[in-house]
Amino acid sequence: MKTFDLIIIGAGRGSYLAAKAANLGKKVAIIEKSKLGGTCPNRGCVPSKLLIGYANKIREIKSSKKHYIKSFIDDIDIEKIFADTNDYINSVEDFYEKIFNENVTVYRGEASFVENKVIKINKDKITAENIVISTGSRPAEPLTEGSWTSDNIFPLKQIPKSITIVGAGFIACELANFFDSIEVKTIQLVRGDTLLENEDKDIQEIFKEQYTKNVDVRFNTSIKEATKQTNNHFKIELEDGNFIQTEALLYAIGRVSNADTLNLENTDIKLNEKGFIKRDEFFQTDVKGVYVVGDASGENMLQHAAAYEVNHLSKILFEDKIKPLKFKYMPHAVFSDPEVASVGLTEQKAKNLNLNYVVSTTNWKASAKAKALKIEYPQTKFILNPYTYEILGCHLIGFESATIIHQVLAVMHIDNDIRHLKNMLYIHPALSEVLLPAAVNAIKVIKEYKKSQET
């Protein structure tokens, strides 16, 4: 049996932990059953956002009429779009291989626990004082043989003339927006009557209204049966008796834990009710010296959260900075059309928690840069503590929302008080200046609330 200082299962963000440990002279084993880099650069956030870049430009050209510009798209070279995206994906492995020095041993295959700190990989058994599980998550199993998920759609191989996408979350809405933009006949099937159900209700409504102007979304629709035919197309029978013929079928119906592949029943490591690995505030599982980061815990299933956790764990393991990590706020974004960004509580969550709060909603029309976009829907919504001026939640919908929200994040992390957003100096008329009238209105709402409580 081979002994290492550190074993990492999963070569996504864990690759950087392996590189750091190796640079410190540690003997490291890293195990990967697929490609180095993990989900994000190979089949997740990065390739999907490359596609969104094309979608955004196409939408911009198609909407030029509102700027008094007559334009048309003569040709969309979908093959080139796919090829460029695949070129990036094909470069990922090489990049990650180069960050490892001679102290890193890369094992290709699926890790299996034999006991608490013994792992079988292919024909080898290995052990280490510290083991990090960073196995991520995977898409829920597609319900139809031969269909796609967000995992197996990349690298892009087939250019379909039509695609049906099942799901109402951010992955479904990002991919459906892309395929519709490149003029692939796109249908999105949604079981309920909402999109992005985790977003604030007001943002949901605006998104639904704008998004469905482009994408053909069938709400309150479920698949009764879907089969792949001899011509490699899919025949979908819906619960309402209607049929859809489509060349490609993609399921984006959630993600599940990869813990079931690790044979954790041979260990004392415990799982939660959803099958994700339990851990404490120091990332440690029920086995001392065995840690879990990223999606594998099921807590914050976002790439930026995983990166932050890996960095914090490296300080625990190699810098003797034994401090717990509790995220104050966890921001996220939806890179579709329109773009959405959010941090903190939604209004419905604040209400369910029975908090005292006030709501301030402001459009972007006071900004010249926003006005130049010639779109009416963008909004900023704040959920606020009326006694402390604390920002409980912030929700934006509109162009570059994911960029603008970072200004709010800075205030929330350093000294969470909406008045800082009012008192700071903005470049006029930069797009981020939309936060100034939003902050002014928020403070006005708070003052009005306090006054109403006095009478």
C-alpha positions, 0 to 999 in steps of 0.5 A: 500500500502506498502512503501519501501526505494528502489524497484528493478525490476529484480534480476540479477545484481540488487540483489547486489544493494538490498543486499548493501542497506539492509546492510545499513539498507534500507527497500528493495523490489526486484521483480523477475518473473523468478530466482534470479540471472537473465539471466547471471548465470541461462541461459546466460554467465555462463552456456554457458561458462561452455559448452565452457570449454568442447568444448575447451578441445575436440577441443584440443584433436582432434587437438593433431596430430599437436603436433605429438600426436596420440589420439582419443576420446573413449567417450563423456559423454554428459549426465554428461556434461549436468548434471554438467552444470545443477547442477551449474544452480540449485545452483544459486537461493540458492546463491542469497537468502543468500546475502539478509538479513532481510531487503529485501522482495523478490516478485515473479511475474511480476511487473506492473507500476500503476503510476510513483512510484506505482508498482503492484506485484501480489495482492500487491501495493508497492511504494518507493522513489527510484525505479531501473529497471533492467529487462534486455532483452530477446531473439527475439521471435523464429519463430517456435513453440517448438524451443529453444532460449538462454533462454529456452535451459537452464537448459539443458533437451534434448540431441539432435542428431542433431541441427540447429542454426539460427543466425550469432552473438556471441550466435549462434557461441558459442553454435554451436561450443559447439554442434559441438564439442560434436559430435551433428550434427550441422548446422548453418544458416546465412542469409548473408555471414558474421559471427560476423558482429560487429567485425572488418572486418579483424577479421571477415574474419579470424574467418569465415575461421577458424570457418567453418573448424569445424562448418557446416555454410550455408551462404546466407540461410533463412528459408521459413518455419519450422514445428515441426513434430509428431516425435518431429523433425523439418522439415525446408524448406529453401528459396532455396527449400532445406530441413533440418531435425533436432531434435532441432532448436535454434534461436539466432537472437538478443535480445529485450527489456523487457520494454513492460512487465512493463505497462510504459504507466501508467507513464512518463517514455519514451522509445527509438525507439527500445523500451528500456528505456531512461535515463540520464547520472546518470541512471535516467529516465524521472521520478525523482527517477526511474533509469534504469541499464543494458540491460534495457537501451539497451546501453551496453548489456553486463554483465560486463557493468551492474555490473559496472553500478549497482556499480556506481548507488549504489554510487549515491544513498548511498554514495552521489557521484553524478557523471555521468558515461560515459564508456570510452571504452567497451570491449567484447569477443566471446568465440568460436573457435577461441576466439575473443576480442575487444575494441574501434573502428573497422576499418570500424567504424573509416572510417565511422567517417572520422577519421585520423587513421593508422592500425597496424596488427601483427601476434603472431609468435614472441612469443614462447608460441604462437608458441607452440600452432602450429596455424598460424592465431592469430593476433593483430590489432590496430587502432591508432591516428597517432598524439597522439599515442592513441589506438582507437581500439584493436582487437585480435583473438587467444587463450586466447584473452579475457585475453590478451586484459586486458593489453591493457585495462589497458593502455587505461584507465590509459594513452592511449598511445601505447608507454606504451605497447612497454616500459613496461617489459614483462615476457618472453616468456609469451603469453601476450608478443604478445603485444610487437611486436604488439606495436613496429610495431604500433609505426613504422607504426605511424612514417612512416605515419608522415614521409609520411605527411612531404614529 
